[in-house]
Amino acid sequence: MTSLDFKALRKKERAKLQRQKQQENQYQNKGTLSRIHLDAPLILAHRFSLDLIKFKVSPGAIDGIYYVPEWLSEEDARQLLEAIGQVSGVTTLLL
């Protein structure tokens, strides 16, 4: 009759469960900012700082929302949408 090493079996099962948890966490965190990998670097045109107070949308309504006309070029907008698509898994984004 063979004997069973229950400590070794328990250790092996714990390691297996830990690997499964790590894989699940990696899958769940795939789209988070800490794990983003873009196919190409995102390089936007240089912009000067500006006073956002002039561009505040509906003062007093929702804090932190501003509209700056023509802030992004069409090329910058395309790059941003492409990067968002890579992260979110959406293949087509339209302006």
N, C-alpha and C positions, 0 to 999 in steps of 0.2 A: 504494500500500500504506500502511496506517495503522500507526502505531507504538503500542506499549502502554507505559503508564507503570506499571511494576511497583511502584514505591514507593507510588504513589497507591492501587493495587489492594490492596497489602499493608496499608496504613494503614486502608483501608475495611473489609477483612476483620477486622482486629484490633478495630476499633470495634464491628463487628457481634458478634463473639465476646464482647466485654466486656459489651455490652448483654444478650446471652443469659445470661451468668453472673449479672449483677445480677438479672435476672428470676427465675432459678432460686433464687438466695439469698433473694429476697423471698418466693417461694412456700414455700421450706423454713422460713423464719423466721416465717411467718404466725401461728403459734400461740404464739410465745415471748412472754415477759412484756414485752420491750422494744417489741413491736409491738401490744400489746393495745389494742383500741378497743371499749368497751362502749357499747351503745345508750343507757344511762342511767348516771349516776354511782352507785357502790356506797356507800351511806351506812348504816352499822350503828349500832345503839344504843350510847351511851356506857357504858363499863365501867370499874370501878375496878381498880387493880392488885391482885394477890393473891399470896400465897406459894404457888408451885407445888409445893413440896416435899410438901405435904399431899395433892396430887392425882397424884403419880407412880404410874404403872402398873407393877406388878411391879418393885420396886426392884432394880436390878442386872441386869435382863434386857436391855432395850433403852433406852439413854439418850435422854432427850428426849421421851418419850411420857407425856402427862398426860391424865387424864379429869376434866373439871370439869362436874358435872351442871348442866343448865339454863343453860349459859353463853350459848348462842345462843337467841334467841326464835324462834318459828316464822317470823316475818316475815324476820328476819335469815337464817335457813336457806334460805328461799325465794329471797331475793335472791342469796345465794352460789351456790346451785345454778343459778339463771338465768344468772349471770355465767360460771360454769364451762361451761355449755352453749353460750354465745356464743363463748367462746374455743376450745372443743374441737370445735365444730360439731355437737354432739349436741343434738337438738331437745327431747328429753324426758328429764328426770331425776326419779326418784322418791325420796322419803325412805324 
